[in-house]
Amino acid sequence: MRAAELLKWFESGEYQKIIDKHTGDIESLELTCLKCGLKLSGTETFCGNCGAKISGR
Ligand SMILES: [Zn+2]
């Protein structure tokens, strides 16, 4: 792939879509208690529902 084509692809938004998708997956995983499934704000150290330790980033 030539640089111009790569740039075109990048500017088309496809690249950002892929990044957004992956970031979303990671975020949703981190923002959910793995033990009880409680949605978290991302600042908790322990789950407010079951008390499980939330693994930090
Ligand atoms: Zn929990």
N, CA, C, O and the ligand as a Tripos MOL2 file, in Angstrom:
@<TRIPOS>MOLECULE
protein
  229   227    58     0     0
PROTEIN
NO_CHARGES

@<TRIPOS>ATOM
      1 N           0.8500   -1.2050    0.0000 N.3       1 MET1
      2 CA          0.0000    0.0000    0.0000 C.3       1 MET1
      3 C           0.8810    1.2480    0.0000 C.2       1 MET1
      4 O           1.8050    1.3750    0.8030 O.2       1 MET1
      5 N           0.5760    2.1550   -0.9090 N.am      2 ARG2
      6 CA          1.3730    3.3810   -0.9740 C.3       2 ARG2
      7 C           0.9340    4.3460    0.1340 C.2       2 ARG2
      8 O          -0.1710    4.2400    0.6670 O.2       2 ARG2
      9 N           1.7990    5.2640    0.4570 N.am      3 ALA3
     10 CA          1.5400    6.2120    1.5410 C.3       3 ALA3
     11 C           0.2780    7.0260    1.2970 C.2       3 ALA3
     12 O          -0.4890    7.2940    2.2220 O.2       3 ALA3
     13 N           0.0690    7.4180    0.0320 N.am      4 ALA4
     14 CA         -1.0990    8.2280   -0.3090 C.3       4 ALA4
     15 C          -2.3860    7.4480   -0.0670 C.2       4 ALA4
     16 O          -3.3830    8.0080    0.3900 O.2       4 ALA4
     17 N          -2.3600    6.1570   -0.3760 N.am      5 GLU5
     18 CA         -3.5310    5.3130   -0.1770 C.3       5 GLU5
     19 C          -3.7880    5.0740    1.3140 C.2       5 GLU5
     20 O          -4.9300    5.0230    1.7700 O.2       5 GLU5
     21 N          -2.7180    4.9350    2.0310 N.am      6 LEU6
     22 CA         -2.8140    4.7300    3.4740 C.3       6 LEU6
     23 C          -3.4070    5.9710    4.1360 C.2       6 LEU6
     24 O          -4.2440    5.8780    5.0340 O.2       6 LEU6
     25 N          -2.9560    7.1250    3.6730 N.am      7 LEU7
     26 CA         -3.4510    8.4000    4.2020 C.3       7 LEU7
     27 C          -4.9320    8.5610    3.8890 C.2       7 LEU7
     28 O          -5.7080    9.0460    4.7130 O.2       7 LEU7
     29 N          -5.3100    8.1460    2.6850 N.am      8 LYS8
     30 CA         -6.7010    8.2400    2.2400 C.3       8 LYS8
     31 C          -7.5890    7.3610    3.1320 C.2       8 LYS8
     32 O          -8.6750    7.7610    3.5530 O.2       8 LYS8
     33 N          -7.0980    6.1760    3.3960 N.am      9 TRP9
     34 CA         -7.8110    5.2260    4.2540 C.3       9 TRP9
     35 C          -7.9480    5.7890    5.6700 C.2       9 TRP9
     36 O          -9.0000    5.6900    6.3030 O.2       9 TRP9
     37 N          -6.8780    6.3680    6.1330 N.am     10 PHE10
     38 CA         -6.8470    6.9590    7.4720 C.3      10 PHE10
     39 C          -7.8700    8.0810    7.5740 C.2      10 PHE10
     40 O          -8.6120    8.1810    8.5510 O.2      10 PHE10
     41 N          -7.8920    8.9310    6.5340 N.am     11 GLU11
     42 CA         -8.7900   10.0870    6.5330 C.3      11 GLU11
     43 C         -10.2490    9.6900    6.3050 C.2      11 GLU11
     44 O         -11.1540   10.4590    6.6280 O.2      11 GLU11
     45 N         -10.4780    8.5260    5.7630 N.am     12 SER12
     46 CA        -11.8540    8.0700    5.5090 C.3      12 SER12
     47 C         -12.5890    7.7570    6.8040 C.2      12 SER12
     48 O         -13.8150    7.6510    6.8220 O.2      12 SER12
     49 N         -11.8330    7.6100    7.8870 N.am     13 GLY13
     50 CA        -12.4530    7.3500    9.1830 C.3      13 GLY13
     51 C         -12.4620    5.8820    9.5620 C.2      13 GLY13
     52 O         -12.8510    5.5250   10.6740 O.2      13 GLY13
     53 N         -12.0320    5.0270    8.6390 N.am     14 GLU14
     54 CA        -12.0240    3.5900    8.9210 C.3      14 GLU14
     55 C         -11.0520    3.2650   10.0500 C.2      14 GLU14
     56 O         -11.3340    2.4400   10.9190 O.2      14 GLU14
     57 N          -9.9120    3.9290   10.0150 N.am     15 TYR15
     58 CA         -8.8920    3.7040   11.0400 C.3      15 TYR15
     59 C          -9.4490    4.0710   12.4150 C.2      15 TYR15
     60 O          -9.3050    3.3170   13.3780 O.2      15 TYR15
     61 N         -10.0860    5.2390   12.4900 N.am     16 GLN16
     62 CA        -10.6310    5.7140   13.7620 C.3      16 GLN16
     63 C         -11.7300    4.7850   14.2700 C.2      16 GLN16
     64 O         -11.8780    4.5750   15.4740 O.2      16 GLN16
     65 N         -12.4990    4.2310   13.3290 N.am     17 LYS17
     66 CA        -13.5770    3.3100   13.6910 C.3      17 LYS17
     67 C         -13.0160    2.0850   14.4020 C.2      17 LYS17
     68 O         -13.5650    1.6070   15.3940 O.2      17 LYS17
     69 N         -11.8990    1.5920   13.8590 N.am     18 ILE18
     70 CA        -11.2520    0.4150   14.4430 C.3      18 ILE18
     71 C         -10.7270    0.7510   15.8370 C.2      18 ILE18
     72 O         -10.9040   -0.0230   16.7770 O.2      18 ILE18
     73 N         -10.0920    1.8940   15.9610 N.am     19 ILE19
     74 CA         -9.5530    2.3280   17.2530 C.3      19 ILE19
     75 C         -10.6830    2.4830   18.2620 C.2      19 ILE19
     76 O         -10.5790    2.0200   19.3980 O.2      19 ILE19
     77 N         -11.7620    3.1370   17.8420 N.am     20 ASP20
     78 CA        -12.9090    3.3640   18.7220 C.3      20 ASP20
     79 C         -13.5100    2.0480   19.2000 C.2      20 ASP20
     80 O         -13.8640    1.9010   20.3700 O.2      20 ASP20
     81 N         -13.6160    1.1040   18.2860 N.am     21 LYS21
     82 CA        -14.2030   -0.1850   18.6160 C.3      21 LYS21
     83 C         -13.3830   -0.8920   19.6820 C.2      21 LYS21
     84 O         -13.9240   -1.3950   20.6660 O.2      21 LYS21
     85 N         -12.0780   -0.9240   19.4780 N.am     22 HIS22
     86 CA        -11.1990   -1.6000   20.4180 C.3      22 HIS22
     87 C         -11.1800   -0.8980   21.7630 C.2      22 HIS22
     88 O         -11.2090   -1.5400   22.8120 O.2      22 HIS22
     89 N         -11.1310    0.4260   21.7230 N.am     23 THR23
     90 CA        -11.1240    1.1960   22.9660 C.3      23 THR23
     91 C         -12.4160    0.9370   23.7230 C.2      23 THR23
     92 O         -12.4100    0.7820   24.9450 O.2      23 THR23
     93 N         -13.5230    0.8920   22.9920 N.am     24 GLY24
     94 CA        -14.8190    0.6490   23.6150 C.3      24 GLY24
     95 C         -14.8690   -0.6950   24.3020 C.2      24 GLY24
     96 O         -15.4100   -0.8170   25.4010 O.2      24 GLY24
     97 N         -14.3080   -1.7050   23.6630 N.am     25 ASP25
     98 CA        -14.3000   -3.0420   24.2360 C.3      25 ASP25
     99 C         -13.5260   -3.0680   25.5420 C.2      25 ASP25
    100 O         -13.9760   -3.6380   26.5360 O.2      25 ASP25
    101 N         -12.3610   -2.4440   25.5250 N.am     26 ILE26
    102 CA        -11.5010   -2.4270   26.7120 C.3      26 ILE26
    103 C         -12.1840   -1.6500   27.8350 C.2      26 ILE26
    104 O         -12.2010   -2.0820   28.9880 O.2      26 ILE26
    105 N         -12.7420   -0.5040   27.4800 N.am     27 GLU27
    106 CA        -13.4020    0.3470   28.4750 C.3      27 GLU27
    107 C         -14.5550   -0.3900   29.1380 C.2      27 GLU27
    108 O         -14.6690   -0.3920   30.3640 O.2      27 GLU27
    109 N         -15.4120   -1.0150   28.3350 N.am     28 SER28
    110 CA        -16.5840   -1.6750   28.8930 C.3      28 SER28
    111 C         -16.1770   -2.8310   29.7890 C.2      28 SER28
    112 O         -16.8600   -3.1430   30.7640 O.2      28 SER28
    113 N         -15.0590   -3.4630   29.4540 N.am     29 LEU29
    114 CA        -14.5650   -4.5810   30.2570 C.3      29 LEU29
    115 C         -14.0500   -4.0630   31.6010 C.2      29 LEU29
    116 O         -14.3050   -4.6620   32.6470 O.2      29 LEU29
    117 N         -13.3290   -2.9540   31.5600 N.am     30 GLU30
    118 CA        -12.7410   -2.3940   32.7740 C.3      30 GLU30
    119 C         -13.7920   -1.7340   33.6540 C.2      30 GLU30
    120 O         -13.6220   -1.6410   34.8700 O.2      30 GLU30
    121 N         -14.8720   -1.2790   33.0410 N.am     31 LEU31
    122 CA        -15.8880   -0.5600   33.7920 C.3      31 LEU31
    123 C         -17.0000   -1.4670   34.2900 C.2      31 LEU31
    124 O         -18.0840   -1.0040   34.6440 O.2      31 LEU31
    125 N         -16.7220   -2.7550   34.3120 N.am     32 THR32
    126 CA        -17.6950   -3.7070   34.8270 C.3      32 THR32
    127 C         -17.0060   -4.6050   35.8460 C.2      32 THR32
    128 O         -15.9060   -5.1030   35.6030 O.2      32 THR32
    129 N         -17.6510   -4.8060   36.9760 N.am     33 CYS33
    130 CA        -17.0980   -5.7130   37.9810 C.3      33 CYS33
    131 C         -17.0960   -7.1190   37.3930 C.2      33 CYS33
    132 O         -18.1230   -7.6070   36.9210 O.2      33 CYS33
    133 N         -15.9390   -7.7620   37.4250 N.am     34 LEU34
    134 CA        -15.8320   -9.0950   36.8390 C.3      34 LEU34
    135 C         -16.5540  -10.1440   37.6770 C.2      34 LEU34
    136 O         -16.8640  -11.2300   37.1870 O.2      34 LEU34
    137 N         -16.8170   -9.8230   38.9190 N.am     35 LYS35
    138 CA        -17.4360  -10.7890   39.8240 C.3      35 LYS35
    139 C         -18.9610  -10.7490   39.7430 C.2      35 LYS35
    140 O         -19.6160  -11.7840   39.6190 O.2      35 LYS35
    141 N         -19.5150   -9.5310   39.8170 N.am     36 CYS36
    142 CA        -20.9800   -9.4220   39.8460 C.3      36 CYS36
    143 C         -21.5570   -8.6990   38.6280 C.2      36 CYS36
    144 O         -22.7700   -8.6950   38.4230 O.2      36 CYS36
    145 N         -20.6980   -8.0970   37.8340 N.am     37 GLY37
    146 CA        -21.1840   -7.4450   36.6200 C.3      37 GLY37
    147 C         -21.7000   -6.0330   36.8270 C.2      37 GLY37
    148 O         -22.2950   -5.4530   35.9190 O.2      37 GLY37
    149 N         -21.4820   -5.4700   38.0130 N.am     38 LEU38
    150 CA        -21.9340   -4.1080   38.3010 C.3      38 LEU38
    151 C         -21.1860   -3.1070   37.4310 C.2      38 LEU38
    152 O         -19.9720   -3.2050   37.2560 O.2      38 LEU38
    153 N         -21.9200   -2.1500   36.8930 N.am     39 LYS39
    154 CA        -21.2920   -1.0980   36.0990 C.3      39 LYS39
    155 C         -20.5610   -0.1400   37.0230 C.2      39 LYS39
    156 O         -21.0910    0.2820   38.0510 O.2      39 LYS39
    157 N         -19.3320    0.1960   36.6410 N.am     40 LEU40
    158 CA        -18.5110    1.0610   37.4870 C.3      40 LEU40
    159 C         -18.1920    2.3670   36.7680 C.2      40 LEU40
    160 O         -18.2260    2.4430   35.5400 O.2      40 LEU40
    161 N         -17.8870    3.3740   37.5460 N.am     41 SER41
    162 CA        -17.5330    4.6710   36.9590 C.3      41 SER41
    163 C         -16.0760    4.6760   36.5080 C.2      41 SER41
    164 O         -15.6710    5.5350   35.7260 O.2      41 SER41
    165 N         -15.2920    3.7250   36.9950 N.am     42 GLY42
    166 CA        -13.8910    3.6260   36.6070 C.3      42 GLY42
    167 C         -12.9340    4.1770   37.6480 C.2      42 GLY42
    168 O         -11.7170    4.0880   37.4870 O.2      42 GLY42
    169 N         -13.4800    4.7440   38.7130 N.am     43 THR43
    170 CA        -12.6330    5.3300   39.7570 C.3      43 THR43
    171 C         -12.6140    4.4680   41.0190 C.2      43 THR43
    172 O         -11.8150    4.6990   41.9270 O.2      43 THR43
    173 N         -13.5010    3.4760   41.0640 N.am     44 GLU44
    174 CA        -13.5800    2.6390   42.2540 C.3      44 GLU44
    175 C         -12.3490    1.7570   42.4170 C.2      44 GLU44
    176 O         -11.7240    1.3440   41.4400 O.2      44 GLU44
    177 N         -12.0140    1.4780   43.6810 N.am     45 THR45
    178 CA        -10.9510    0.5200   43.9840 C.3      45 THR45
    179 C         -11.5900   -0.8180   44.3170 C.2      45 THR45
    180 O         -11.0450   -1.8810   44.0190 O.2      45 THR45
    181 N         -12.7580   -0.7400   44.9400 N.am     46 PHE46
    182 CA        -13.5080   -1.9420   45.2690 C.3      46 PHE46
    183 C         -14.9270   -1.8020   44.7410 C.2      46 PHE46
    184 O         -15.4790   -0.7030   44.6940 O.2      46 PHE46
    185 N         -15.5020   -2.9110   44.3510 N.am     47 CYS47
    186 CA        -16.8730   -2.9050   43.8540 C.3      47 CYS47
    187 C         -17.8380   -2.5380   44.9820 C.2      47 CYS47
    188 O         -17.7460   -3.0860   46.0810 O.2      47 CYS47
    189 N         -18.7520   -1.6240   44.7170 N.am     48 GLY48
    190 CA        -19.7060   -1.1970   45.7290 C.3      48 GLY48
    191 C         -20.7760   -2.2310   46.0150 C.2      48 GLY48
    192 O         -21.4850   -2.1350   47.0170 O.2      48 GLY48
    193 N         -20.8950   -3.2090   45.1510 N.am     49 ASN49
    194 CA        -21.9320   -4.2300   45.3080 C.3      49 ASN49
    195 C         -21.4150   -5.4790   46.0140 C.2      49 ASN49
    196 O         -21.9820   -5.9110   47.0180 O.2      49 ASN49
    197 N         -20.3320   -6.0600   45.4840 N.am     50 CYS50
    198 CA        -19.8340   -7.3220   46.0380 C.3      50 CYS50
    199 C         -18.5190   -7.1680   46.7840 C.2      50 CYS50
    200 O         -18.0740   -8.1010   47.4530 O.2      50 CYS50
    201 N         -17.8880   -5.9940   46.6760 N.am     51 GLY51
    202 CA        -16.6510   -5.7460   47.4170 C.3      51 GLY51
    203 C         -15.4040   -6.2940   46.7610 C.2      51 GLY51
    204 O         -14.3290   -6.2580   47.3590 O.2      51 GLY51
    205 N         -15.5190   -6.8010   45.5460 N.am     52 ALA52
    206 CA        -14.3520   -7.3410   44.8500 C.3      52 ALA52
    207 C         -13.3960   -6.2120   44.4800 C.2      52 ALA52
    208 O         -13.8190   -5.1020   44.1580 O.2      52 ALA52
    209 N         -12.1010   -6.5150   44.5320 N.am     53 LYS53
    210 CA        -11.1120   -5.5090   44.1650 C.3      53 LYS53
    211 C         -11.1480   -5.2780   42.6750 C.2      53 LYS53
    212 O         -11.1570   -6.2280   41.8920 O.2      53 LYS53
    213 N         -11.1690   -4.0020   42.2730 N.am     54 ILE54
    214 CA        -11.1740   -3.6680   40.8660 C.3      54 ILE54
    215 C          -9.7240   -3.5110   40.4120 C.2      54 ILE54
    216 O          -8.9770   -2.6870   40.9390 O.2      54 ILE54
    217 N          -9.3510   -4.3090   39.4360 N.am     55 SER55
    218 CA         -7.9640   -4.2480   38.9550 C.3      55 SER55
    219 C          -7.7050   -2.9200   38.2650 C.2      55 SER55
    220 O          -8.4620   -2.5110   37.3850 O.2      55 SER55
    221 N          -6.6470   -2.2600   38.6610 N.am     56 GLY56
    222 CA         -6.2990   -0.9530   38.1070 C.3      56 GLY56
    223 C          -5.7450   -1.0530   36.7090 C.2      56 GLY56
    224 O          -5.4140   -2.1410   36.2380 O.2      56 GLY56
    225 N          -5.6440    0.0820   36.0440 N.am     57 ARG57
    226 CA         -5.1150    0.1190   34.6750 C.3      57 ARG57
    227 C          -3.6010   -0.0030   34.7010 C.2      57 ARG57
    228 O          -2.9630    0.0080   33.6490 O.2      57 ARG57
    229 ZN        -18.9790   -6.6230   42.1140 Zn       58 ZN58
@<TRIPOS>BOND
     1     1     2 1
     2     2     3 1
     3     3     4 2
     4     3     5 am
     5     5     6 1
     6     6     7 1
     7     7     8 2
     8     7     9 am
     9     9    10 1
    10    10    11 1
    11    11    12 2
    12    11    13 am
    13    13    14 1
    14    14    15 1
    15    15    16 2
    16    15    17 am
    17    17    18 1
    18    18    19 1
    19    19    20 2
    20    19    21 am
    21    21    22 1
    22    22    23 1
    23    23    24 2
    24    23    25 am
    25    25    26 1
    26    26    27 1
    27    27    28 2
    28    27    29 am
    29    29    30 1
    30    30    31 1
    31    31    32 2
    32    31    33 am
    33    33    34 1
    34    34    35 1
    35    35    36 2
    36    35    37 am
    37    37    38 1
    38    38    39 1
    39    39    40 2
    40    39    41 am
    41    41    42 1
    42    42    43 1
    43    43    44 2
    44    43    45 am
    45    45    46 1
    46    46    47 1
    47    47    48 2
    48    47    49 am
    49    49    50 1
    50    50    51 1
    51    51    52 2
    52    51    53 am
    53    53    54 1
    54    54    55 1
    55    55    56 2
    56    55    57 am
    57    57    58 1
    58    58    59 1
    59    59    60 2
    60    59    61 am
    61    61    62 1
    62    62    63 1
    63    63    64 2
    64    63    65 am
    65    65    66 1
    66    66    67 1
    67    67    68 2
    68    67    69 am
    69    69    70 1
    70    70    71 1
    71    71    72 2
    72    71    73 am
    73    73    74 1
    74    74    75 1
    75    75    76 2
    76    75    77 am
    77    77    78 1
    78    78    79 1
    79    79    80 2
    80    79    81 am
    81    81    82 1
    82    82    83 1
    83    83    84 2
    84    83    85 am
    85    85    86 1
    86    86    87 1
    87    87    88 2
    88    87    89 am
    89    89    90 1
    90    90    91 1
    91    91    92 2
    92    91    93 am
    93    93    94 1
    94    94    95 1
    95    95    96 2
    96    95    97 am
    97    97    98 1
    98    98    99 1
    99    99   100 2
   100    99   101 am
   101   101   102 1
   102   102   103 1
   103   103   104 2
   104   103   105 am
   105   105   106 1
   106   106   107 1
   107   107   108 2
   108   107   109 am
   109   109   110 1
   110   110   111 1
   111   111   112 2
   112   111   113 am
   113   113   114 1
   114   114   115 1
   115   115   116 2
   116   115   117 am
   117   117   118 1
   118   118   119 1
   119   119   120 2
   120   119   121 am
   121   121   122 1
   122   122   123 1
   123   123   124 2
   124   123   125 am
   125   125   126 1
   126   126   127 1
   127   127   128 2
   128   127   129 am
   129   129   130 1
   130   130   131 1
   131   131   132 2
   132   131   133 am
   133   133   134 1
   134   134   135 1
   135   135   136 2
   136   135   137 am
   137   137   138 1
   138   138   139 1
   139   139   140 2
   140   139   141 am
   141   141   142 1
   142   142   143 1
   143   143   144 2
   144   143   145 am
   145   145   146 1
   146   146   147 1
   147   147   148 2
   148   147   149 am
   149   149   150 1
   150   150   151 1
   151   151   152 2
   152   151   153 am
   153   153   154 1
   154   154   155 1
   155   155   156 2
   156   155   157 am
   157   157   158 1
   158   158   159 1
   159   159   160 2
   160   159   161 am
   161   161   162 1
   162   162   163 1
   163   163   164 2
   164   163   165 am
   165   165   166 1
   166   166   167 1
   167   167   168 2
   168   167   169 am
   169   169   170 1
   170   170   171 1
   171   171   172 2
   172   171   173 am
   173   173   174 1
   174   174   175 1
   175   175   176 2
   176   175   177 am
   177   177   178 1
   178   178   179 1
   179   179   180 2
   180   179   181 am
   181   181   182 1
   182   182   183 1
   183   183   184 2
   184   183   185 am
   185   185   186 1
   186   186   187 1
   187   187   188 2
   188   187   189 am
   189   189   190 1
   190   190   191 1
   191   191   192 2
   192   191   193 am
   193   193   194 1
   194   194   195 1
   195   195   196 2
   196   195   197 am
   197   197   198 1
   198   198   199 1
   199   199   200 2
   200   199   201 am
   201   201   202 1
   202   202   203 1
   203   203   204 2
   204   203   205 am
   205   205   206 1
   206   206   207 1
   207   207   208 2
   208   207   209 am
   209   209   210 1
   210   210   211 1
   211   211   212 2
   212   211   213 am
   213   213   214 1
   214   214   215 1
   215   215   216 2
   216   215   217 am
   217   217   218 1
   218   218   219 1
   219   219   220 2
   220   219   221 am
   221   221   222 1
   222   222   223 1
   223   223   224 2
   224   223   225 am
   225   225   226 1
   226   226   227 1
   227   227   228 2
@<TRIPOS>SUBSTRUCTURE
     1 MET1         2 RESIDUE 1 A MET
     2 ARG2         6 RESIDUE 1 A ARG
     3 ALA3        10 RESIDUE 1 A ALA
     4 ALA4        14 RESIDUE 1 A ALA
     5 GLU5        18 RESIDUE 1 A GLU
     6 LEU6        22 RESIDUE 1 A LEU
     7 LEU7        26 RESIDUE 1 A LEU
     8 LYS8        30 RESIDUE 1 A LYS
     9 TRP9        34 RESIDUE 1 A TRP
    10 PHE10       38 RESIDUE 1 A PHE
    11 GLU11       42 RESIDUE 1 A GLU
    12 SER12       46 RESIDUE 1 A SER
    13 GLY13       50 RESIDUE 1 A GLY
    14 GLU14       54 RESIDUE 1 A GLU
    15 TYR15       58 RESIDUE 1 A TYR
    16 GLN16       62 RESIDUE 1 A GLN
    17 LYS17       66 RESIDUE 1 A LYS
    18 ILE18       70 RESIDUE 1 A ILE
    19 ILE19       74 RESIDUE 1 A ILE
    20 ASP20       78 RESIDUE 1 A ASP
    21 LYS21       82 RESIDUE 1 A LYS
    22 HIS22       86 RESIDUE 1 A HIS
    23 THR23       90 RESIDUE 1 A THR
    24 GLY24       94 RESIDUE 1 A GLY
    25 ASP25       98 RESIDUE 1 A ASP
    26 ILE26      102 RESIDUE 1 A ILE
    27 GLU27      106 RESIDUE 1 A GLU
    28 SER28      110 RESIDUE 1 A SER
    29 LEU29      114 RESIDUE 1 A LEU
    30 GLU30      118 RESIDUE 1 A GLU
    31 LEU31      122 RESIDUE 1 A LEU
    32 THR32      126 RESIDUE 1 A THR
    33 CYS33      130 RESIDUE 1 A CYS
    34 LEU34      134 RESIDUE 1 A LEU
    35 LYS35      138 RESIDUE 1 A LYS
    36 CYS36      142 RESIDUE 1 A CYS
    37 GLY37      146 RESIDUE 1 A GLY
    38 LEU38      150 RESIDUE 1 A LEU
    39 LYS39      154 RESIDUE 1 A LYS
    40 LEU40      158 RESIDUE 1 A LEU
    41 SER41      162 RESIDUE 1 A SER
    42 GLY42      166 RESIDUE 1 A GLY
    43 THR43      170 RESIDUE 1 A THR
    44 GLU44      174 RESIDUE 1 A GLU
    45 THR45      178 RESIDUE 1 A THR
    46 PHE46      182 RESIDUE 1 A PHE
    47 CYS47      186 RESIDUE 1 A CYS
    48 GLY48      190 RESIDUE 1 A GLY
    49 ASN49      194 RESIDUE 1 A ASN
    50 CYS50      198 RESIDUE 1 A CYS
    51 GLY51      202 RESIDUE 1 A GLY
    52 ALA52      206 RESIDUE 1 A ALA
    53 LYS53      210 RESIDUE 1 A LYS
    54 ILE54      214 RESIDUE 1 A ILE
    55 SER55      218 RESIDUE 1 A SER
    56 GLY56      222 RESIDUE 1 A GLY
    57 ARG57      226 RESIDUE 1 A ARG
    58 ZN58       229 GROUP 0 **** ****
